[in-house]
Amino acid sequence: ASTAGTQPPRPPHDIPGGSQPQKRKMSFLPFLLIAIGVAALVFLLISFFGSDSDADDPTYGVYVASYGTFAGSRIEIEDMWPNGFTIELLSKNKCRVAVNGETETCRYKLENNGEIEIDLRGDEDLEGRLVDNRLTLEDVMDSGVDLVFYKEGTVAPAVEVPAVTEDPAIDTPVATAAPIDSDYAWWDGDWYGWWVIYEGGGEYADLESYCYDACATISVYGDTGLVDLWDEDCAEGMNIGYIDVAFEPGTTDKGRMVSVSGDFYDDEIAARDWVVDPGDSIVSRFDSMILIDGMYYEDGNSSNWIHYYVFLRPWGMSWEDVRSDSCYDMPYDNMLPLGYDSWYVPHMNDAMPSYIDLDRGEAA
């Protein structure tokens, strides 16, 4: 436990990273431009020479690319992306875009009139319309190609755009992934807690013991998932961590969560940088508490680093057992989030807010 006997002080607002938006490193731009360019060329050649070949919110769900159009004619999706193109709309304006086997987590904005804009994090945005389970992306990457998606489980209508072949139009079900019964549903949902810079090196040595109240949403998809993590310095819609994860057997029936890829504190998270097992951590004796134990190294200067802990419990769960515990064997003698009484308790019986409106003066 800390020698001071209390949780570390609240950091000043200018601490680096506390309110930085997430910056994903991977880009879909090459995949999209190359595939669209090839598809357009294929269409022109075929046209010239001919061919013999053939939840809660109802908008949430997976949309599967059905076909594209270019210069008024139909292009088959498999000609552009053999492994397909899907867009999954999630809550809180998050979405997962999977292009030919490469997955990126993005944000989207959907207007009441159905206009949708998907932010590819550094690449050009995708724009279009979503109406009655049909999502249309228009003029993708200024290529002249429109893409038509249908919500998973629905049936695409008869071919609406003439194809370059002479085959008759037929009703074709949209490809539907088989449902997966998750063994890791315990992880799915909203979480609250705090994160702390446990120790630091180089220019970050002075940041040691700075901490923040934090919230997270963990979304589970079978044995994979997504962690969206933000803290009190993040404005609404911003975060400090966006991590694709996988689930595997662990020391308890809850299993173990491991990182696959993503970013935290503006630093890349690689496979198994995070290994989170509720039954095998320093906080395991607290019911349903998880610990994320990670390292951050400044890009280009590894002598500047931090070792951080993230302590989380399911949203709505009381921390009074933590308050009454001596925490003699914990990293700190006081393991309560600083905003627990002033912010969390008044909200804990309601849905988790989308940002932490915490008064630092009240929490200190």
MARFIDREN-217796 format. One record per atom (N, C-alpha, C, O): residue in three letters; x, y, z. Coordinates in steps of 0.2 Angstrom, whole numbers, plus 5000, padded with zeros to 4 digits. Each point is the difference from the previous one (the first is absolute). Example, Ala and Ser with C-alpha at 12.3 -4.5 7.8 and 13.67 -1.06 7.14 Angstrom:
<pabas>
ALA506649725039;ALA499650065000;ALA500450065000;ALA500549995003;SER499350064993;SER500450065001;SER499650055003;SER500350065001;
</pabas>
This chain:
<pabas>
ALA500449945000;ALA499650065000;ALA500450065000;ALA500650005002;SER499250064996;SER500350065000;SER500250025007;SER499749995004;THR500950054996;THR500250025007;THR499650055002;THR500050015006;ALA499750034990;ALA499550065002;ALA499449975003;ALA499750045004;GLY500149904995;GLY499449975003;GLY499450024997;GLY499449985002;THR500650064992;THR499450024997;THR500149994992;THR500649994998;GLN498850014999;GLN500150004992;GLN500450064998;GLN499950065003;PRO500449944991;PRO500450064998;PRO499650064998;PRO499449994999;PRO500950065001;PRO499750074999;PRO499750004992;PRO500349974996;ARG499250075003;ARG499850024994;ARG500550034996;ARG500250055002;PRO499949934991;PRO500550044996;PRO499750064998;PRO499450014999;PRO501150044999;PRO499850064997;PRO499749994993;PRO500149944997;HIS499550115000;HIS499749984993;HIS500550004995;HIS499849974994;ASP500850055006;ASP500550004995;ASP500449945000;ASP500549994996;ILE499349955008;ILE500449944999;ILE499949974993;ILE499550004998;PRO501149994999;PRO499949974993;PRO499649945000;PRO500049955004;GLY499650044991;GLY499649944998;GLY499350005003;GLY499649964998;GLY500350085008;GLY499449995003;GLY499350014996;GLY499549975002;SER500650074993;SER499450024996;SER500149994993;SER499750034996;GLN500849935002;GLN500250004993;GLN499549954997;GLN499849955002;PRO500050074992;PRO499549954996;PRO500449944998;PRO500650004999;GLN499149954999;GLN500349944998;GLN500350004993;GLN499650034996;LYS501049955003;LYS500350004993;LYS500249934998;LYS500549985002;ARG499049994994;ARG500249944997;ARG500550004995;ARG500150054996;LYS500449905004;LYS500550004995;LYS499949974993;LYS500350024995;MET499249935005;MET499949974994;MET499550044996;MET499650035002;SER500649964991;SER499650044995;SER499649954995;SER500449964998;PHE499050065001;PHE499749964994;PHE500150034993;PHE499849964996;LEU500450105004;LEU500150034994;LEU500349964994;LEU499749994995;PRO500949985006;PRO500249964995;PRO499649944998;PRO499949994994;PHE499849975010;PHE499549954999;PHE499450024995;PHE499949974995;LEU499850095007;LEU499550034997;LEU500150024993;LEU499749984995;LEU500950065004;LEU500150034994;LEU500349944995;LEU499850014994;ILE500649955008;ILE500249944996;ILE499449964997;ILE500049994994;ALA499649995011;ALA499449964998;ALA499650034995;ALA499749974996;ILE500150105006;ILE499550034996;ILE500350014993;ILE499750004995;GLY501050025004;GLY500350014994;GLY500049944996;GLY499950004994;VAL500249945009;VAL500049944996;VAL499349984998;VAL499949984994;ALA499650035011;ALA499349994998;ALA499850044994;ALA499749984995;ALA500550085005;ALA499850054994;ALA500349974994;ALA499750004995;LEU501049985005;LEU500349984994;LEU499749934998;LEU499849994994;VAL500049975010;VAL499749944998;VAL499350014997;VAL499849974995;PHE499850085008;PHE499450024997;PHE500150024993;PHE499649984995;LEU500950075004;LEU500150024993;LEU500149954995;LEU499850004994;LEU500749955008;LEU500249954996;LEU499449954998;LEU499949984994;ILE499750015011;ILE499449954999;ILE499550034996;ILE499749974995;SER500250105006;SER499550044996;SER500250004992;SER499649994996;PHE501150015003;PHE500250004993;PHE500149944997;PHE499749994994;PHE500549965009;PHE500149934997;PHE499449955002;PHE500049954996;GLY499650065009;GLY499549965002;GLY500349945005;GLY500650005000;SER499049965003;SER500249955004;SER499549955001;SER499450014999;ASP500949935002;ASP499549945001;ASP500049985008;ASP499649965002;SER500750085002;SER500049985007;SER499550045004;SER499850064999;ASP500049915005;ASP499550035004;ASP500450045006;ASP499650035004;ALA495050435149;ALA500250015007;ALA499550065003;ALA499450005001;ASP500950024999;ASP499650065003;ASP499850044994;ASP499450014999;ASP501150034998;ASP499850044995;ASP500049964994;ASP500549964998;PRO499050044998;PRO499949964994;PRO500550014995;PRO500149964995;THR500350105005;THR500550014995;THR500749965002;THR500449994996;TYR499649995011;TYR500649965002;TYR500049934996;TYR499549974999;GLY501150015000;GLY500149934996;GLY500550004995;GLY500450054999;VAL499749904998;VAL500549994995;VAL499750014993;VAL499549974998;TYR500850074998;TYR499850014993;TYR500549974995;TYR500650025001;VAL499249944995;VAL500449964995;VAL500050034993;VAL499450014998;ALA501250004999;ALA500050034994;ALA499749954995;ALA500249945000;SER499350084996;SER499649964995;SER500350014993;SER500149954997;TYR500050115001;TYR500250014993;TYR500350085000;TYR499850045004;GLY500549974991;GLY500250074998;GLY499750024994;GLY499849964996;THR500350115002;THR499850024994;THR500550054997;THR500350045004;PHE499849964990;PHE500550044997;PHE499850024993;PHE499849954996;ALA500150115002;ALA499850034994;ALA499349964998;ALA499949994994;GLY499750005011;GLY499349984999;GLY499949924999;GLY499549984999;SER501149995002;SER500049925000;SER500249975006;SER500350045004;ARG499549904997;ARG500149975007;ARG500749975000;ARG500349974995;ILE500150035011;ILE500649975001;ILE499949955006;ILE499750025005;GLU500549924994;GLU500049955005;GLU500550015006;GLU500650024998;ILE499249985008;ILE500450015006;ILE500649965000;ILE500650025001;GLU499449914997;GLU500549965000;GLU500650014995;GLU500549985001;ASP499350064994;ASP500550034995;ASP500450055003;ASP500650014998;MET499250025007;MET500450065004;MET500349975006;MET500650015001;TRP499049955003;TRP500349985006;TRP499849935001;TRP499449985002;PRO501049974996;PRO499849935001;PRO499849985007;PRO499549955000;ASN500750085005;ASN499849985007;ASN499450055002;ASN499949995006;GLY499950054990;GLY499450045002;GLY500150065003;GLY500650025001;PHE498950025000;PHE500050075003;PHE499450005004;PHE499450004998;THR500750015009;THR499450015005;THR500150065004;THR500650025001;ILE498950015001;ILE500050065005;ILE499549985005;ILE499449994999;GLU500850015007;GLU499649985006;GLU499950075004;GLU500550035003;LEU498949994998;LEU499850065003;LEU499949985008;LEU499549965001;LEU500850075003;LEU500049995007;LEU499750065004;LEU499850054997;SER500149945009;SER499750065004;SER500650055001;SER500549994999;LYS499250075003;LYS500550065002;LYS500450024994;LYS500650025000;ASN499149974994;ASN500350024994;ASN500649974998;ASN500550034997;LYS499649915005;LYS500649964998;LYS499849954995;LYS499449984999;CYS501150004997;CYS499949954995;CYS500649964998;CYS500650025001;ARG499349924996;ARG500649964999;ARG499949994992;ARG499549974997;VAL501150054999;VAL500049994993;VAL500549954998;VAL500650005002;ALA499149944995;ALA500549954998;ALA500050004993;ALA499549984996;VAL501150035001;VAL500150004993;VAL500549944998;VAL500650015002;ASN499249944994;ASN500449954998;ASN500449975005;ASN500649984999;GLY499150015007;GLY500449975006;GLY500350045005;GLY500349985005;GLU499850094993;GLU500350055004;GLU499550045004;GLU499550024997;THR500549985009;THR499550035004;THR500250075004;THR500650005002;GLU499050054997;GLU500250065003;GLU499450035004;GLU499449994998;THR500750035008;THR499450035004;THR500050084999;THR500550035001;CYS498949994998;CYS500050074998;CYS499450035003;CYS499649975004;ARG500250094995;ARG499450045002;ARG499650024994;ARG500250004995;TYR499150005007;TYR499650024994;TYR499550055003;TYR499950015006;LYS499850034990;LYS499450055001;LYS499449984996;LYS500150004994;LEU499449995009;LEU499449994996;LEU499450055002;LEU499850015005;GLU500050024989;GLU499550065001;GLU499349975000;GLU499949944998;ASN499650095004;ASN499349985000;ASN499849994993;ASN499549954999;ASN500750084996;ASN499849994993;ASN500449944997;ASN499949984994;GLY500549985010;GLY500349944997;GLY500750024997;GLY500449954999;GLU499850115001;GLU500750014998;GLU500549985005;GLU499950015006;ILE500649954991;ILE500549975005;ILE500750024997;ILE500250014994;GLU500350005011;GLU500750024999;GLU500449965004;GLU499950005006;ILE500649964991;ILE500449965004;ILE500750025000;ILE500350014994;ASP500050015012;ASP500750035000;ASP500549945000;ASP500049965005;LEU500450044990;LEU500549945000;LEU500650025003;LEU500649974999;ARG499450085006;ARG500650025004;ARG500650014996;ARG500549965000;GLY499550104996;GLY500650024996;GLY499949994993;GLY500350044996;ASP499349925002;ASP499849994993;ASP499450044998;ASP499750035005;GLU500149984989;GLU499450034998;GLU499449975003;GLU500049945001;ASP499550105001;ASP499449975003;ASP499649964994;ASP500050014994;LEU499649945009;LEU499549974996;LEU499350035001;LEU499850015006;GLU499950014989;GLU499350035000;GLU499549974996;GLU500149974995;GLY499350035008;GLY499449974996;GLY499450005004;GLY499950055004;ARG499749904995;ARG499350015003;ARG499849935003;ARG500249954997;LEU499450055008;LEU499849935003;LEU499250015001;LEU499850045004;VAL499949924992;VAL499350005000;VAL499749924999;VAL500249974996;ASP499450015009;ASP499749945000;ASP500449944999;ASP500049964995;ASN500550045009;ASN500549945000;ASN500550004994;ASN500449964999;ARG499650104997;ARG500450004995;ARG500550065001;ARG499850065001;LEU500849934998;LEU500550055001;LEU500450014994;LEU500249954997;THR499850115000;THR500350024994;THR500650055001;THR499950055003;LEU500749934995;LEU500650045000;LEU500150034993;LEU500049974996;GLU500050105004;GLU500050034993;GLU500750034999;GLU500350035004;ASP499949964989;ASP500650024998;ASP500649995004;ASP500350055003;VAL499849894999;VAL500549985005;VAL500750024998;VAL500249984994;MET500150065010;MET500750024999;MET500050044993;MET500550004997;ASP499050045001;ASP500050044994;ASP500149954994;ASP500350034995;SER499549915005;SER500149954995;SER499550004995;SER500149974995;GLY499350055007;GLY499449994995;GLY499649945002;GLY499549984997;VAL500849985008;VAL499749935001;VAL499550015006;VAL500250035005;ASP499249954995;ASP499550005005;ASP500049935003;ASP500049954996;LEU499950045010;LEU500049935003;LEU499349995004;LEU499850055004;VAL499949904995;VAL499449985003;VAL500049955005;VAL500349944998;PHE499550075008;PHE500049955006;PHE499349985002;PHE499650055000;TYR500349895002;TYR499449985003;TYR500149985007;TYR500549965001;LYS499150055004;LYS500149985007;LYS500049925000;LYS499649974997;GLU500950015007;GLU500049925001;GLU499449975002;GLU499750025004;GLY500149934992;GLY499449965002;GLY499450024996;GLY499549974999;THR500650094997;THR499450024995;THR500249974994;THR500549974998;VAL499050044997;VAL500149974993;VAL500150064995;VAL499550045000;ALA501049954996;ALA500150064995;ALA499449994995;ALA499949944998;PRO499850114999;PRO499549994995;PRO500449984994;PRO500649994999;ALA498950004996;ALA500349984993;ALA500550054998;ALA499950065001;VAL500549924994;VAL500550054998;VAL499750064997;VAL499650004996;GLU500650065007;GLU499750064998;GLU500450044995;GLU499850044996;VAL500949945003;VAL500450034995;VAL500249954995;VAL500249945002;PRO499850074992;PRO500249954995;PRO500749985000;PRO500450055001;ALA499749895000;ALA500749975000;ALA500350004993;ALA499750014995;VAL501049985005;VAL500349994993;VAL499949934997;VAL500249994995;THR499549975009;THR499949934997;THR499250004998;THR499750055002;GLU500149904995;GLU499349994998;GLU499649955004;GLU499549984998;ASP500850005008;ASP499649965004;ASP499450035003;ASP500050065002;PRO499549904999;PRO499450035003;PRO500050035007;PRO500449975004;ALA499350084998;ALA500050025007;ALA499649955004;ALA499549984999;ILE500850015007;ILE499749955005;ILE500050035007;ILE500450055001;ASP499249935003;ASP500050025007;ASP500549965004;ASP500049945000;THR500550105003;THR500649965003;THR500050035007;THR500150065002;PRO499949895003;PRO500150025007;PRO500750035001;PRO500549984998;VAL499550075007;VAL500650035001;VAL500449955005;VAL499749975004;ALA501050034995;ALA500449955004;ALA499950025007;ALA500050055002;THR499849905002;THR499950005007;THR500549965004;THR500049944999;ALA500350095006;ALA500549965004;ALA499649965005;ALA499450025003;ALA500849924998;ALA499649965005;ALA500150035007;ALA500550025002;PRO498949975002;PRO500150035007;PRO500549965004;PRO500049944999;ILE500350105005;ILE500549975005;ILE499850015007;ILE499850055002;ASP500149905001;ASP499950005008;ASP500650025003;ASP500549965001;SER499550105002;SER500650025004;SER500149975007;SER499550005003;ASP501149974998;ASP500149985007;ASP500350065004;ASP500149995006;TYR499950074991;TYR500350055004;TYR499650065001;TYR500250065000;ALA499149935000;ALA499550055001;ALA500150045006;ALA499850065000;TRP500549915005;TRP500150045006;TRP500450074999;TRP499950055003;TRP500549954992;TRP500450064999;TRP499650054996;TRP500250065001;ASP499349934996;ASP499650044996;ASP499650055004;ASP499649995004;GLY500550084994;GLY499750055004;GLY500450065002;GLY500650014997;ASP499150035007;ASP500450065002;ASP500349995007;ASP499849965004;TRP500850084996;TRP500449995006;TRP500250075003;TRP500050054996;TYR500249955010;TYR500250065003;TYR500649995005;TYR500049955003;GLY500450104998;GLY500649995004;GLY500550065000;GLY499850065000;TRP500849925000;TRP500550054999;TRP500749974997;TRP500149945001;TRP500350114997;TRP500649984998;TRP500650045002;TRP499850065002;VAL500849924999;VAL500550035004;VAL500749994996;VAL500149944998;ILE500350115002;ILE500749994998;ILE500449985006;ILE500150035005;TYR500049904996;TYR500349975006;TYR500750025000;TYR500250015006;GLU500249994989;GLU500750035000;GLU500150024993;GLU499749984995;GLY500850065005;GLY500350034993;GLY500750015000;GLY500350005005;GLY500050014989;GLY500750014999;GLY500150064995;GLY499650024996;GLY501050005005;GLY500250064995;GLY499650065002;GLY499950025006;GLU499850014989;GLU499650065001;GLU499449995003;GLU499650055002;TYR500249894998;TYR499349985003;TYR500149985008;TYR499549985003;ALA501150024999;ALA500149985007;ALA499650045005;ALA499749985005;ASP500250094994;ASP499650045004;ASP499249995000;ASP499650025004;LEU500249934991;LEU499349994999;LEU499849945005;LEU499449985000;GLU501149995003;GLU499849945004;GLU499550025005;GLU500050055004;SER499549914997;SER499450005004;SER499550054998;SER499550015004;TYR500550014990;TYR499450044998;TYR499549954998;TYR500149954997;CYS499250075004;CYS499549964998;CYS499450034998;CYS499950065000;TYR499649904996;TYR499450034997;TYR499549955001;TYR500149945000;ASP499350085002;ASP499449964999;ASP499949984993;ASP500150044995;ALA499649905004;ALA500049974993;ALA499349964999;ALA499849975005;CYS500050034989;CYS499449964998;CYS500249964994;CYS500550024996;ALA499249935003;ALA500249954994;ALA499349974998;ALA499649985004;THR500450004989;THR499549964998;THR500449944997;THR500450014995;ILE499449935007;ILE500349944997;ILE499549964996;ILE499549985003;SER500650024990;SER499549964996;SER500349934998;SER500550004998;VAL499149955003;VAL500249934999;VAL499649984994;VAL499450004999;TYR501049974996;TYR499849964994;TYR500349935000;TYR500549994997;GLY499149975007;GLY500349935000;GLY500650005004;GLY500050015006;ASP500649974991;ASP500650005004;ASP500550064998;ASP500650005001;THR499150054996;THR500450064998;THR499550065003;THR499549995002;GLY500850074998;GLY499750065003;GLY500450064999;GLY500550004996;LEU499250055007;LEU500250074999;LEU500050045007;LEU499549995003;VAL501050044999;VAL500050045006;VAL500150074998;VAL500550034997;ASP499050015005;ASP500050084999;ASP500150035007;ASP499549995004;LEU501050044997;LEU500250035007;LEU500150075000;LEU500450034996;TRP499350015009;TRP500150075000;TRP500050025007;TRP499849965005;ASP500550104997;ASP500150025006;ASP499750075001;ASP499750034995;GLU500450005011;GLU499650065002;GLU500350064996;GLU499650064999;ASP500949944998;ASP500350064996;ASP499849994993;ASP500150054996;CYS499549905002;CYS499849994993;CYS499350044999;CYS499549995004;ALA500550054991;ALA499350034998;ALA499649944997;ALA500249954998;GLU499150065002;GLU499649954997;GLU500249984993;GLU500150054996;GLY499949895003;GLY500249974993;GLY500749995000;GLY500249974994;MET500250055011;MET500749994999;MET500249945005;MET499649985004;ASN501049994995;ASN500249955004;ASN500849995001;ASN500350044996;ILE499949925009;ILE500749995000;ILE500349934998;ILE500549995000;GLY499049974999;GLY500149934998;GLY499549974995;GLY499450015002;TYR500849964993;TYR499649964995;TYR500349944998;TYR500550004996;ILE499349945007;ILE500449945000;ILE499649944998;ILE499549995003;ASP500749984991;ASP499749944998;ASP500349945005;ASP500650005001;VAL499049965001;VAL500249955005;VAL499749934998;VAL499649994995;ALA500749965008;ALA499849934999;ALA499949975007;ALA500250025005;PHE499349934996;PHE499949975006;PHE500249924999;PHE500049974995;GLU500350015011;GLU500249935000;GLU499949975007;GLU499950045005;PRO500249904996;PRO499949975007;PRO500550035005;PRO500650014998;GLY499250005008;GLY500450035005;GLY500049965006;GLY499849945000;THR500350095006;THR500149965006;THR499349995003;THR499949975005;THR499650074993;THR499349995002;THR499549994994;THR500250004995;ASP499249995007;ASP499549994994;ASP499950074996;ASP499650004995;LYS500650055008;LYS500050074996;LYS500450004994;LYS500050044996;GLY500649925004;GLY500450004995;GLY500550065001;GLY500150035005;ARG500349984989;ARG500550055000;ARG500050044994;ARG499849984995;MET500350095006;MET500050044994;MET500750024998;MET500450025005;VAL499849984989;VAL500650024998;VAL500050054994;VAL499549994996;SER500950065004;SER500050044994;SER500249974994;SER500449955000;VAL499450084994;VAL500149984993;VAL500450054997;VAL500649994997;SER499150075003;SER500350064997;SER499650065002;SER499449995002;GLY500950074997;GLY499650065002;GLY500550055003;GLY500650004999;ASP499150055005;ASP500450055002;ASP499850025007;ASP499450005002;PHE501150025003;PHE499850035006;PHE500550055002;PHE500650004999;TYR499150065003;TYR500450065002;TYR500550024994;TYR500650025001;ASP499149974993;ASP500350024994;ASP500649964998;ASP500550024997;ASP499549925006;ASP500649954999;ASP499749934997;ASP499449985002;GLU500949994994;GLU499749944997;GLU500049945005;GLU500549995004;ILE499049984996;ILE499949935004;ILE500049944995;ILE499750004995;ALA500849965006;ALA500149944996;ALA499749945003;ALA499750005006;ALA500349944991;ALA499749945002;ALA500349985007;ALA500650005001;ARG499049995004;ARG500149985006;ARG500550055004;ARG500349985005;ASP499750084993;ASP500250055005;ASP499650015006;ASP500250015006;TRP499149984993;TRP499649995006;TRP499849935001;TRP499749974995;VAL500450005011;VAL499749945001;VAL499650015007;VAL500350015005;VAL499049984994;VAL499650025006;VAL499649945002;VAL499649974997;ASP500650005009;ASP499749945003;ASP499750025007;ASP500450015004;PRO498949994996;PRO499750025007;PRO500249965006;PRO500050025005;GLY500249924993;GLY500249955005;GLY500850005002;GLY500249965004;ASP500150084992;ASP500850005001;ASP500350075000;ASP500350014995;SER499550035010;SER500350075000;SER500050025007;SER499849975005;ILE500550094996;ILE500150025007;ILE499450025003;ILE499950015006;VAL499550004990;VAL499450025003;VAL499549954999;VAL499450015001;SER500849924999;SER499549954999;SER499549995005;SER499549975000;ARG500750055006;ARG499649995006;ARG499450045000;ARG499549995004;PHE500550074992;PHE499450045000;PHE499649974994;PHE500249994994;ASP499250005008;ASP499549974995;ASP499950044994;ASP499950065000;SER500249914994;SER499950024993;SER500450064999;SER499850044995;MET500849975008;MET500550064998;MET500549974995;MET500349945002;ILE499850094993;ILE500649994996;ILE500550055000;ILE499950055001;LEU500749924997;LEU500650045000;LEU500350004993;LEU500249944998;ILE499950124999;ILE500450004994;ILE500750035002;ILE500150055003;ASP500449914996;ASP500750025002;ASP500450014993;ASP500149954997;GLY500150115002;GLY500350014993;GLY500650055001;GLY500150035005;MET500349984989;MET500650045000;MET499850054994;MET499749984995;TYR500650085005;TYR500050054995;TYR500750024999;TYR500450025005;TYR499849984989;TYR500750034998;TYR499950064995;TYR499649994995;GLU500750065006;GLU499950064995;GLU500349984994;GLU500649974999;ASP499150054995;ASP500249984994;ASP500750044998;ASP500050065001;GLY500549904998;GLY500650034998;GLY500550015006;GLY500650024999;ASN499149975007;ASN500450015006;ASN499849955005;ASN499650035005;SER500649914995;SER499849955005;SER500250025007;SER499849965005;SER500750094996;SER500250015007;SER499450045004;SER500050005006;ASN499550024990;ASN499450045003;ASN499549945000;ASN499749984995;TRP500150005011;TRP499549955000;TRP499650005006;TRP500150045005;ILE499349934995;ILE499649995006;ILE499849935001;ILE499949964995;HIS500050025011;HIS499749935002;HIS499350025003;HIS500050045005;TYR499449944992;TYR499450025002;TYR499549945002;TYR500149954998;TYR499550075007;TYR499549955002;TYR499350034998;TYR499950065001;VAL499649904997;VAL499350024999;VAL499649955004;VAL500049944999;PHE499650085006;PHE499649965004;PHE499350024998;PHE499750055000;LEU499949894998;LEU499350014998;LEU499549955003;LEU500249945002;ARG499250084999;ARG499549965003;ARG499450014995;ARG499950064998;PRO499649895002;PRO499450024996;PRO499650065002;PRO500050015006;TRP499850034989;TRP499650065002;TRP499449985004;TRP499749954999;GLY500250095006;GLY499449995005;GLY500249965006;GLY499649995005;MET501049984995;MET500249965006;MET500350055006;MET500450044998;SER499449945008;SER500350045005;SER500749985002;SER500349954999;TRP500150115003;TRP500749995002;TRP500150005008;TRP500550015002;GLU498949995001;GLU500150005008;GLU500449955003;GLU500350015005;ASP499749934992;ASP500549955003;ASP500750024999;ASP500449985004;VAL499850064991;VAL500650034999;VAL500250055005;VAL500550015003;ARG499050034998;ARG500150065005;ARG500149975007;ARG500450035004;SER499349914998;SER500049985007;SER500749955000;SER500149985006;ASP500250014989;ASP500649955000;ASP500650045002;ASP500150064998;SER500449915005;SER500650035002;SER500450014994;SER500550055000;CYS499449914995;CYS500450014994;CYS500849995001;CYS500450034997;TYR499849945009;TYR500749995002;TYR500449974994;TYR500650025000;ASP499149944996;ASP500449964995;ASP499950034993;ASP500149974995;MET499650095005;MET499850034993;MET500550054999;MET500450025004;PRO499650014989;PRO500550054999;PRO499950065004;PRO500550045001;TYR498949985001;TYR499950065004;TYR499549985006;TYR499649954999;ASP500550095006;ASP499649985006;ASP499250024999;ASP499649985003;ASN500350074992;ASN499350024998;ASN499949984993;ASN500350034995;MET499349925004;MET499949984993;MET499450024997;MET499849974995;LEU499950085008;LEU499450034997;LEU500150054995;LEU500550035000;PRO499249974994;PRO500050064995;PRO499950065004;PRO499650015004;LEU500850044994;LEU499950075003;LEU499350035000;LEU499750035004;GLY500049954990;GLY499350034999;GLY499449955002;GLY499550014998;TYR500749945006;TYR499549955001;TYR499450035004;TYR499449994998;ASP500750055007;ASP499550035004;ASP499650064997;ASP499450005000;SER501050044997;SER499750064997;SER499749994993;SER499550044998;TRP500849914998;TRP499750004993;TRP499749934999;TRP499449994998;TYR500949955004;TYR499849944998;TYR499349985004;TYR499649984997;VAL500450035010;VAL499549975004;VAL499350044997;VAL499549965000;PRO500550104999;PRO499450034997;PRO499849974994;PRO499450014998;HIS501049964998;HIS499849984993;HIS500049925000;HIS499749984995;MET500549995010;MET500149924999;MET499449964999;MET500149954997;ASN499350085004;ASN499449964999;ASN499750024994;ASN499449974998;ASP500950074998;ASP499850024993;ASP500449984995;ASP500549965002;ALA499450054992;ALA500449984994;ALA500650045001;ALA500050055002;MET500649914996;MET500650045000;MET500150064995;MET499849994994;PRO500350075009;PRO500150064996;PRO500549994994;PRO500549955001;SER499550084994;SER500550004994;SER500650045002;SER500549994996;TYR499550055009;TYR500750035002;TYR499950015008;TYR499550005003;ILE501150015000;ILE500050015007;ILE500150085002;ILE500550034999;ASP498949995003;ASP500050075002;ASP500150015007;ASP499650015005;LEU501149994997;LEU500249995006;LEU500350075002;LEU500550034997;ASP499350005009;ASP500350065003;ASP500649985004;ASP499949975005;ARG500750054993;ARG500649985003;ARG500050035007;ARG500349965005;GLY499450104996;GLY500050025007;GLY499649965005;GLY500249995006;GLU499349984992;GLU499549965004;GLU500449945001;GLU499949975005;ALA500450004990;ALA500349935001;ALA500750005004;ALA500249955002;ALA500150114998;ALA500650005004;ALA500049985007;ALA500550005004;
</pabas>
